[in-house]
Amino acid sequence: MKNLHTIQLMDTHAGGDVSRIVTGGIDMLPGATVRQQMEYLRDDADGLRRLLLEEPYGIPEMSVDLLVPSSHPDAVAGYIIMEVMGYPIYSGSNTLCTATAVLESGLVPKQEGIQRFNLEAPAGLVQIEAKVCNGVVESVTCEGLPSYIDSYRDTIQVPEIGTVTYSVAYSGGFYALVDAEELGFRLVRDEEQALAACAYKIVEAIQAQRGFSHYTLGDVGPLPFLHFMGPEEKVAEGYIRSRSATYVHPGVICRSTTGTGTSARLALMNYEGRLAIGDKLETVSLRETGFIGTFTGTHQEGDYQVVENTTTGRSYVLAESKIVINCDDSMVTCGELHHILSDRHTDED
């Protein structure tokens, strides 16, 4: 039992995107807030993210959510989001999965009907509304981050593609929004590799040309996301459906349309004057799964009209497990797991 460690997991998915919820086995992290704890992992203990998203334990298309105690008295738990691109301060699909996990694990006892509680993301408090029927979590609605348009219909020359028109939204990360049809895509599953290759070139070109600054957060790093927008179909008054695909740099097309991608679309529709309070946008993925974004209001932040919104979807539990980390395994790097492993065993135990 030398250099062994176990971590408790609940694997979930929302819209096809797998979120691996870490429910136990990690020591208390330093930091007075969830944001500070996230920054500690990012700067000093990134090994946990890489361990669970890389071989032999995971794949880059997954996400990891570490449950931590909340620093806010109104939240039942905190969670830190880890993805291939790093540590986003918010994610809609990860929030849907984490909310389901805290209910299914019993951290928050289920109540029949509609129940409400708060989680604490690195971005702050997130309001959750869960619908429970016969003990089953049938849907979760989570509050999206305030979203806004940073730039509208800019153009850029992209090698091997040509002139690309794009807008940039902030919805928990900066998103380039592009028209799928203009780039020759129908947004069907057999286009997945081509979509990833196209998005990679566009994001690389944008990153090389410019950076983006949030009105309160300042510099949050290079633009990491791109969202392909399909044609809009009016389903009913105030209800639009659109095929969509979200790309995460470098190289990943999300299986779901993502909550932040849906929020970014709402910000664009509002900027173009095409939304009324209560209007809904259903985004449909390459795998025919969907999230519903609801426009709930706006407020002004300096030069930006900021969109308030929610995302509704459903998350499913895939597995509950303990993984064994063997630091003697040549495929496992334990160096950056220092200070966060709670039950390391050695020959002296």
Summary of the structure (lengths in Angstrom):
residues: 349
radius of gyration: 20.0
end to end distance: 8.3
largest distance: 68.8
contacts: 1223
relative contact order: 0.19
helix: 20%
strand: 45%
